[in-house]
């Protein structure tokens, strides 16, 4: 069984807290984790949160995504829940859905760590009905405030605040496929594609559906993007620091350089993919 001290030591070896080699401190982290990969932990998810906070120190801020995809008509989660329903049944299902409540609505598919942070006394949560984040620490208020409805993961979301704060991304037992920070890059490429979104929100007259336009988010190539980012360097050092967290592989990287690199990759790679697809369509026509 791993203890809080064991996990804290792993995190400090990875670079949380003092990073003597780089002459800087890794204080604020956006964490994605698979606790199953970590192995048996004495005290479970609560111990993991305690280890993260201890490693970060009193000036550090711990942030996790606490998404609730089913509150959106256009999400994969909602579509999966309503597949096979008749039109009448789908309407009934939608109209009976509770609106998002930042204080009470559990996250969906984000893992046990996200829920543990969300429920930790003193934690704050942004108020977006589908892409909220929870944070605990001195920057929690700054990071979670002002999350606009029509900006899922862009400049008016916690990701932009983390970018400004010089935060790091911490992947514990998971791959770059779930690296939420890459979505911020999608807002920063030239002329990003946009789409309509529909979210369940609380209104004065009761729950309602709110419609808005925002960037068309696509994480299907994040694994390839992450592999490319992992090969990058900054100041002669690898951008990604690798280590262990319990039994799980762990990776730590600075968020801003990762997002900047993702912008350049997306600008070139996705444009090339789009041109190739258009050429294929033209040939088949």
C-alpha positions as CSV (number, residue, x, y, z in Angstrom):
1,X,0.0,0.0,0.0
2,X,1.4,3.4,-1.0
3,X,1.2,6.1,1.8
4,X,0.9,9.8,1.5
5,X,4.6,10.2,2.2
6,X,5.5,7.7,-0.6
7,X,3.4,9.6,-3.1
8,X,4.6,13.0,-2.0
9,X,8.2,11.8,-2.5
10,X,7.3,10.6,-6.0
11,X,5.9,14.0,-6.8
12,X,8.9,15.9,-5.5
13,X,11.2,13.7,-7.5
14,X,9.1,14.6,-10.5
15,X,9.5,18.3,-9.9
16,X,6.5,19.5,-7.8
17,X,7.4,22.1,-5.3
18,X,11.1,23.1,-5.7
19,X,12.6,22.4,-9.1
20,X,16.2,23.0,-8.3
21,X,17.6,22.0,-11.7
22,X,15.5,24.6,-13.5
23,X,15.8,27.2,-10.8
24,X,12.0,27.6,-10.5
25,X,9.1,26.3,-8.5
26,X,6.3,24.1,-9.9
27,X,3.4,25.5,-7.9
28,X,0.2,25.2,-9.8
29,X,-0.8,22.1,-11.6
30,X,-3.7,20.9,-13.8
31,X,-4.0,17.2,-13.0
32,X,-5.4,14.3,-15.0
33,X,-5.1,10.9,-13.2
34,X,-6.1,7.3,-13.3
35,X,-6.0,6.2,-9.7
36,X,-6.5,2.6,-10.8
37,X,-3.0,2.8,-12.5
38,X,-1.5,4.2,-9.3
39,X,-2.1,1.0,-7.4
40,X,-3.3,0.5,-3.8
41,X,-3.1,3.6,-1.8
42,X,-3.7,3.7,2.0
43,X,-6.7,6.1,2.3
44,X,-7.5,6.1,-1.4
45,X,-8.2,9.3,-3.3
46,X,-8.2,11.4,-0.2
47,X,-4.6,10.4,0.4
48,X,-3.7,11.3,-3.2
49,X,-5.1,14.8,-2.8
50,X,-3.2,15.2,0.4
51,X,0.0,14.1,-1.2
52,X,-0.5,16.5,-4.1
53,X,-1.2,19.5,-1.8
54,X,1.8,18.6,0.4
55,X,4.1,18.5,-2.6
56,X,2.8,21.8,-4.0
57,X,3.1,23.5,-0.6
58,X,0.9,26.3,0.8
59,X,1.5,28.5,-2.2
60,X,0.4,25.9,-4.7
61,X,-2.9,25.4,-6.5
62,X,-4.4,22.0,-7.5
63,X,-6.8,22.1,-10.4
64,X,-8.8,19.3,-12.0
65,X,-11.4,19.1,-14.8
66,X,-14.9,18.4,-13.5
67,X,-16.8,18.1,-16.8
68,X,-20.5,17.2,-17.1
69,X,-20.9,16.4,-20.7
70,X,-24.4,15.0,-20.4
71,X,-25.6,18.6,-19.7
72,X,-25.1,19.3,-23.5
73,X,-27.3,18.0,-26.2
74,X,-24.4,17.9,-28.6
75,X,-22.0,15.9,-26.5
76,X,-21.0,12.3,-27.1
77,X,-22.1,11.4,-23.6
78,X,-25.7,12.8,-24.1
79,X,-26.0,11.2,-27.5
80,X,-24.9,7.9,-26.0
81,X,-27.5,8.2,-23.3
82,X,-30.4,8.9,-25.7
83,X,-29.5,6.5,-28.5
84,X,-32.5,4.2,-29.4
85,X,-35.1,6.5,-27.8
86,X,-38.1,7.6,-29.8
87,X,-38.4,11.3,-30.6
88,X,-41.0,11.6,-27.8
89,X,-38.9,9.8,-25.3
90,X,-35.8,11.9,-26.2
91,X,-37.8,15.1,-25.6
92,X,-39.1,13.8,-22.3
93,X,-35.6,12.8,-21.2
94,X,-34.2,16.2,-22.1
95,X,-36.9,18.2,-20.4
96,X,-36.6,16.2,-17.2
97,X,-32.8,16.7,-16.9
98,X,-31.6,18.7,-14.0
99,X,-29.6,21.9,-14.8
100,X,-25.9,22.1,-13.8
101,X,-25.3,23.1,-10.2
102,X,-21.7,24.0,-9.5
103,X,-22.0,23.1,-5.8
104,X,-23.7,19.7,-6.2
105,X,-23.5,18.2,-9.8
106,X,-20.9,15.4,-9.8
107,X,-18.4,15.3,-12.6
108,X,-18.8,12.6,-15.3
109,X,-16.0,10.4,-16.5
110,X,-13.2,12.5,-15.0
111,X,-12.1,9.9,-12.4
112,X,-12.1,9.6,-8.7
113,X,-9.4,12.2,-8.1
114,X,-11.5,15.0,-9.8
115,X,-14.5,14.2,-7.5
116,X,-12.2,14.1,-4.5
117,X,-10.9,17.6,-5.3
118,X,-14.4,18.9,-6.1
119,X,-15.6,17.8,-2.7
120,X,-12.6,18.9,-0.7
121,X,-13.5,21.7,1.8
122,X,-12.4,25.0,0.4
123,X,-12.4,23.9,-3.2
124,X,-14.0,26.3,-5.8
125,X,-15.5,25.3,-9.1
126,X,-16.1,27.3,-12.3
127,X,-19.7,27.6,-13.4
128,X,-19.7,26.3,-16.9
129,X,-22.5,23.7,-17.3
130,X,-20.4,21.2,-19.3
131,X,-16.7,22.1,-18.9
132,X,-16.2,23.2,-15.3
133,X,-12.9,23.0,-13.4
134,X,-12.4,22.6,-9.6
135,X,-9.4,24.1,-7.8
136,X,-8.1,24.4,-4.3
137,X,-5.3,26.7,-3.3
138,X,-4.4,30.4,-3.3
139,X,-5.2,30.9,-7.1
140,X,-8.5,28.9,-7.0
141,X,-10.7,32.0,-7.1
142,X,-8.8,33.6,-10.0
143,X,-8.7,30.4,-12.0
144,X,-12.3,29.4,-11.6
145,X,-14.1,32.8,-11.9
146,X,-15.4,34.3,-15.1
147,X,-15.9,31.1,-17.0
148,X,-18.2,32.3,-19.8
149,X,-21.0,30.1,-21.2
150,X,-19.9,30.7,-24.8
151,X,-16.3,29.8,-24.1
152,X,-16.0,26.1,-23.2
153,X,-12.2,25.9,-23.0
154,X,-10.8,29.1,-24.5
155,X,-9.8,32.6,-23.4
156,X,-12.6,33.0,-20.9
157,X,-12.1,29.7,-19.3
158,X,-9.8,28.4,-16.5
159,X,-7.3,27.1,-19.1
160,X,-6.4,30.6,-20.1
161,X,-6.0,31.6,-16.4
162,X,-3.7,28.6,-15.9
163,X,-1.7,29.6,-19.0
164,X,-1.2,33.1,-17.5
165,X,-0.3,31.7,-14.1
166,X,2.6,29.6,-15.5
167,X,0.9,26.4,-14.4
168,X,2.0,22.8,-15.3
169,X,0.2,19.8,-16.6
170,X,0.5,16.6,-14.6
171,X,-0.5,13.3,-16.2
172,X,-0.7,10.4,-13.7
173,X,-1.3,7.0,-15.3
174,X,-3.0,8.6,-18.4
175,X,-1.9,9.7,-21.9
176,X,-2.0,12.9,-23.8
177,X,-5.3,11.8,-25.3
178,X,-7.0,13.4,-22.2
179,X,-4.8,16.5,-22.0
180,X,-7.4,19.2,-21.7
181,X,-5.0,22.0,-22.1
182,X,-4.5,21.2,-25.8
183,X,-8.1,22.5,-26.3
184,X,-6.9,26.1,-25.5
185,X,-4.6,25.8,-28.6
186,X,-7.7,25.1,-30.7
187,X,-8.9,28.6,-29.9
188,X,-5.6,30.1,-31.0
189,X,-5.1,28.7,-34.4
190,X,-6.1,31.0,-37.3
191,X,-9.9,31.0,-38.0
192,X,-10.9,27.9,-36.0
193,X,-14.0,26.1,-37.1
194,X,-17.1,26.9,-35.0
195,X,-20.3,25.1,-34.2
196,X,-23.5,25.5,-32.1
197,X,-23.8,24.1,-28.6
198,X,-26.8,23.5,-26.4
199,X,-26.5,23.3,-22.6
200,X,-28.9,22.7,-19.7
201,X,-28.8,25.7,-17.4
202,X,-30.9,27.1,-14.5
203,X,-33.1,30.0,-15.4
204,X,-35.5,32.2,-13.5
205,X,-38.5,30.2,-14.7
206,X,-36.7,26.9,-14.1
207,X,-34.3,24.7,-16.2
208,X,-33.9,25.7,-19.8
209,X,-31.6,25.0,-22.8
210,X,-29.2,27.7,-23.7
211,X,-27.7,27.9,-27.2
212,X,-24.4,29.5,-28.2
213,X,-21.7,29.4,-30.8
214,X,-18.1,28.3,-29.9
215,X,-15.0,26.6,-31.3
216,X,-15.6,23.1,-32.6
217,X,-13.5,21.1,-30.2
218,X,-11.8,17.9,-31.5
219,X,-9.5,15.7,-29.3
220,X,-9.1,12.8,-31.8
221,X,-5.5,13.7,-32.6
222,X,-4.3,14.6,-29.1
223,X,-2.4,11.3,-28.8
224,X,-0.3,12.2,-31.9
225,X,0.0,15.8,-30.8
226,X,1.2,14.7,-27.3
227,X,3.8,12.4,-28.8
228,X,5.2,15.3,-30.8
229,X,5.1,17.7,-27.8
230,X,6.9,15.1,-25.7
231,X,9.9,15.2,-28.1
232,X,10.2,19.0,-27.8
233,X,12.8,20.8,-25.8
234,X,12.9,24.2,-24.0
235,X,16.2,25.8,-23.0
236,X,18.0,22.7,-24.0
237,X,15.9,20.5,-21.7
238,X,13.1,18.1,-22.6
239,X,9.7,19.8,-22.3
240,X,8.3,16.7,-20.5
241,X,9.7,15.4,-17.2
242,X,9.0,11.7,-16.7
243,X,8.8,9.8,-13.4
244,X,6.6,7.5,-11.4
245,X,3.6,8.0,-9.1
246,X,3.0,4.8,-7.2
247,X,2.8,2.2,-9.9
248,X,1.8,4.7,-12.6
249,X,3.9,6.5,-15.2
250,X,3.9,10.2,-14.5
251,X,4.6,13.2,-16.8
252,X,5.0,16.8,-15.9
253,X,5.2,19.6,-18.4
254,X,4.7,23.4,-18.4
255,X,1.3,24.3,-19.8
256,X,2.1,27.5,-21.7
257,X,4.9,26.1,-23.9
258,X,2.8,22.9,-24.5
259,X,-0.1,25.0,-25.7
260,X,2.2,27.2,-27.8
261,X,3.7,24.1,-29.4
262,X,0.2,22.7,-29.9
263,X,-0.9,25.8,-31.8
264,X,2.0,25.4,-34.3
265,X,1.3,21.7,-34.7
266,X,-2.5,22.2,-35.2
267,X,-2.0,25.1,-37.6
268,X,0.2,23.0,-39.9
269,X,-1.1,19.4,-39.4
270,X,-4.9,20.0,-39.3
271,X,-4.7,22.3,-42.3
272,X,-2.9,19.6,-44.2
273,X,-5.4,17.0,-43.2
274,X,-8.3,19.3,-44.3
275,X,-6.7,19.9,-47.7
276,X,-6.1,16.2,-48.2
277,X,-9.8,15.5,-47.3
278,X,-11.1,18.2,-49.7
279,X,-8.9,16.8,-52.5
280,X,-10.2,13.3,-51.9
281,X,-13.8,14.5,-52.0
282,X,-13.1,16.4,-55.2
283,X,-11.5,13.3,-56.8
284,X,-14.5,11.1,-55.8
285,X,-16.9,13.6,-57.2
